[in-house]
Amino acid sequence: MSGFGKSQRGASLLSSLLVIIVAGIFFTVGFKLYTPYWDHATIKSVVETAATDDEEIKKQVHDIRRDIDLKLHINQVSLPSKDALKIELKEGVIYFDLVYERRVPMFGNVDAVVNFEEHFEAVKP
């Protein structure tokens, strides 16, 4: 009977619990960071579509901005601030600068800061 106990192998309760806790922390962080990245993908898609659409580029800058804001509203996302998206017309080229950061509360007083920076250009016809 003493040989039977020596042949058993496996993870102890403490090591199994530690693996579950670490996996839980990673899943929690992943779920909390999913929303800002998903919102950014939507915002980037709207701005990129506006920058590549010939009909949109023919419009005035304030009309382009209004159309982008409308599309973001339809997609139920919003920019963190009005300054996050700058649209400028310089020498026949429209510059779209999308620069902002999102702060996501993690645990207690610990936050994660996610920075996004995208630049697009379109030549005005």
N, C-alpha and C positions, 0 to 999 in steps of 0.2 A: 503494500500500500504506500510506502514512503516514496517509491519511484513514480507513482501516479501524479503527485503534486509537482514534481520537477519537470514533467513533460508539458505541462500547461503553459501556454504563452498567450499574450494579448496585452492590450492597453489597460492601465490601471484607471480607476475612477477619476483620480486627479488629472491625469493626462487627457482623458476624454473630455472632462469638464473644461480644461484649458483650451482645447481645440474648438469646442463649441463656443466659448466666450470670444476667442479671437475671430472666428468666422462671423459671429453676430456683430462684432464691431465693424468688420469690413462690409457686411451687408447693410448696416445702418448708414455708414458713410456713403456707400454707393447709392442708396435710395435717396438720401438727402441731396446729393450732388446731381442726381439725374434731372431734376426740374430745371435748374439754371442752364444746363447744357442743352436740354431739349428746347427751351425757350430761345436760346441763342441760335440754334440751328434754324428755327422758324424765322427769326428776325433776319438772319443772314440770307436766307432764301428769298425773303421779300425784297431786301435791298439789292441783292444780286440780280433778281428778275427785273427790277426797275432799271438797273444799270445796263442791262443787255437788251431791253425792249426799245426798239427804234421809235415806236409811237410815243412812248413815255419820255424819251430823251428830247423829243421835239418841243415839249412843254416848257414853261417857265419853271424856275427852281422852286418857287413857293407852291406851284401846282404839283410838282413831283413830290414834294414833302407832304402835301395834303393827301395824295394818293397812297403814299407809303403808310401814313398814319391810319388811313382808312383800312388798308389791308391788314395792318397789325391788329386793329380793333376787331376785324372780322375773324382773325385767327385767335383771338382772345389772349394776346400777349401785349405787353407794353414795354417801352423803353424805361430804364430806371430814371432817366431825366431827359429833358429836351435837348441838353447838350451832348447826349450820348451819340447822336447822329448829326453830323455836320455835312451839309451839301453846299458846295461852292462851285461857281462857274468862273473859270480863269482861262482866258485866251482860247475860247471854244472847246474847252475840256471841262466836263463836270466831274468833280471829285466827291466821292462818297466816303466819309471817314466814320466808321462805327467803332467807338472806343468807350468802354465802360467796365465797371467791375460789379460783381454781385457778392454780397456778404451773406453766408448761410450759417445760422446757428447750429452748432454740432452738439456739444455736451456741456451743460452748465454755462460757464462764461467763455467757452472755447468756440471760436468762429472759424469758418473756412472762407477765404477770399479767393474768388475766381475772376481772373482778368480776361477780357475779350478785346481783341483788336483786329479789325478787318478794314481793308482799303480797296475801293473799286474806282475805276475810271471809265468814263464814257465820252466819246468824241461827239459833240453836238453837230448834227447834220446842217 
